């Protein structure tokens, strides 16, 4: 609310300059670390301001894309690392889909409940070891989440998707603009900024049929890619 009021009172040209300065400051704080992290950056998932960011993050790109990806799907669909439930709210408008969600943060799950998502369709759990049954969901997806897991955590995440998802699973991740494996990177939050080939290798270790699709999402150092993995029965 404060940000919107400030924008209304600030001349457009000045607002543009301030926004650009903020944008540049984010670029200069990018850090890269060698090796594999031993744990994720989790504190943000209990931060109220970060929750507000999650409510607008996919406007004009990933939220449109996930709707197209699951538009012809039917059955139970799981949003992995669902956050505040905003994406679930959008996907739930599609016919023939019952949407479920899970997240490691009880704070974010409560935000999803307040949004109107049925509590019975939500679970607080670690995505690398959920309590769901084998093949419980027809489809699953995640958006901007998988890259924040450790190297081992990503492998566990992919195996867990394979176990609980009957058909296809869709995952949007940032990939490096350089096309290189830049490794563990820190901006606002730590994440892997690696090549599409690196990500394909992670999924092909578990899935027989995996391919990528371009996403409209991008920032200064990354471009979005959808990893689509098909579980052959």
CORQUI-V865721 format. One record per residue. N is the residue number from 1. RES is the residue in one letter. PHI is phi as a letter, one per 20 degrees, with the letter a starting at -180 (999 if undefined). PSI is psi as a letter, one per 20 degrees, with the letter a starting at -180 (NA if undefined). D_CENTER is the distance of its C-alpha to the mean C-alpha in Angstrom with 2 decimals. Layout:
BEGIN
N RES PHI PSI D_CENTER
N RES PHI PSI D_CENTER
END
This chain:
BEGIN
1 X 999 g 25.23
2 X f g 26.87
3 X f g 24.75
4 X f g 25.62
5 X f g 29.27
6 X g g 29.40
7 X f h 28.14
8 X f h 30.79
9 X e i 33.51
10 X e p 32.61
11 X g q 34.16
12 X g g 31.68
13 X f h 32.75
14 X f h 32.41
15 X f g 28.97
16 X f g 27.92
17 X f g 29.47
18 X f g 27.81
19 X f g 24.35
20 X f h 25.13
21 X f g 26.39
22 X f g 23.26
23 X f g 21.26
24 X f h 23.70
25 X f h 23.59
26 X f h 19.89
27 X f h 20.83
28 X f i 23.68
29 X e j 21.81
30 X f p 19.71
31 X c q 20.79
32 X c q 20.58
33 X c p 21.71
34 X f q 23.38
35 X n a 22.72
36 X d p 20.13
37 X f q 18.93
38 X e i 20.27
39 X b r 17.64
40 X e r 14.28
41 X e o 14.26
42 X d i 13.95
43 X g h 16.28
44 X f h 13.98
45 X f i 12.60
46 X d k 16.20
47 X d p 16.76
48 X f h 17.81
49 X f h 17.27
50 X f h 13.64
51 X f h 13.28
52 X f h 14.96
53 X f g 12.62
54 X f h 9.70
55 X f i 12.33
56 X c i 12.76
57 X g h 9.75
58 X e j 9.45
59 X f p 13.25
60 X m j 15.04
61 X b e 12.42
62 X f h 9.18
63 X f h 10.64
64 X f h 13.83
65 X f g 12.52
66 X f h 11.01
67 X f g 14.36
68 X f h 16.30
69 X f h 14.73
70 X d j 15.60
71 X g h 18.63
72 X e j 21.10
73 X e q 19.68
74 X b q 21.49
75 X o b 21.38
76 X e p 18.91
77 X c p 15.16
78 X d p 12.68
79 X e o 9.27
80 X e p 8.07
81 X m l 6.88
82 X f i 7.93
83 X m c 8.92
84 X f j 11.86
85 X n j 11.83
86 X f g 11.85
87 X f h 9.97
88 X g g 12.24
89 X g g 15.10
90 X f g 14.70
91 X f h 14.42
92 X f i 17.25
93 X f i 19.61
94 X f q 19.81
95 X f q 22.92
96 X m j 23.19
97 X c p 19.81
98 X d o 19.50
99 X e p 16.00
100 X c r 15.09
101 X b q 12.38
102 X b q 12.13
103 X b q 11.02
104 X f i 12.96
105 X e o 14.03
106 X f h 17.01
107 X f g 17.00
108 X f h 13.74
109 X f h 14.95
110 X f h 18.19
111 X f h 16.68
112 X f h 15.47
113 X f g 19.06
114 X f h 20.55
115 X f i 18.73
116 X o j 20.67
117 X f p 18.39
118 X g p 20.95
119 X f h 20.82
120 X f i 21.94
121 X e j 18.67
122 X c q 16.62
123 X b p 16.69
124 X e o 16.19
125 X a r 15.65
126 X e p 14.28
127 X f i 11.98
128 X e i 14.41
129 X b m 17.34
130 X e r 17.02
131 X d j 20.24
132 X f q 19.69
133 X f r 22.43
134 X g p 22.55
135 X l k 21.44
136 X f h 20.82
137 X d q 18.25
138 X f h 19.04
139 X b r 15.51
140 X b r 11.97
141 X b r 8.43
142 X b q 4.76
143 X c o 2.41
144 X m k 2.40
145 X c g 3.39
146 X f h 6.29
147 X f i 8.02
148 X e i 8.93
149 X e q 10.97
150 X f r 14.60
151 X g g 16.13
152 X f h 17.65
153 X f h 14.63
154 X f g 12.75
155 X f g 15.97
156 X f h 16.17
157 X g g 12.68
158 X f g 13.72
159 X f h 17.13
160 X f h 16.01
161 X g g 14.13
162 X f h 17.44
163 X f g 19.47
164 X e i 18.08
165 X d p 17.24
166 X f h 20.38
167 X d d 19.46
168 X e q 16.45
169 X c q 12.82
170 X c p 10.22
171 X b p 7.20
172 X e p 6.13
173 X c q 6.80
174 X f q 9.30
175 X c q 12.79
176 X f p 15.92
177 X f h 18.19
178 X f i 21.06
179 X m j 20.18
180 X d r 20.99
181 X e n 19.42
182 X e i 19.25
183 X n b 17.92
184 X f o 16.63
185 X c q 16.21
186 X c o 16.39
187 X d d 15.92
188 X f h 14.80
189 X c q 12.74
190 X f q 13.34
191 X a r 11.37
192 X e p 12.74
193 X d m 13.78
194 X d r 15.48
195 X f q 16.89
196 X g h 15.79
197 X f h 18.71
198 X f g 17.42
199 X f g 14.28
200 X g h 16.63
201 X f h 18.87
202 X f g 16.44
203 X f h 16.00
204 X f i 19.66
205 X f i 20.84
206 X c g 19.97
207 X d q 19.76
208 X f h 22.73
209 X d o 21.20
210 X c p 18.10
211 X b r 17.59
212 X d q 15.38
213 X c q 15.09
214 X f q 14.84
215 X d q 12.36
216 X f i 13.94
217 X f q 11.39
218 X a q 13.15
219 X c a 14.55
220 X f h 17.70
221 X d i 16.81
222 X c q 13.96
223 X c q 13.38
224 X f q 10.49
225 X c p 11.15
226 X e p 10.38
227 X e p 11.68
228 X d o 13.77
229 X d p 15.69
230 X d p 18.74
231 X e o 20.50
232 X e p 24.18
233 X e NA 26.52
END
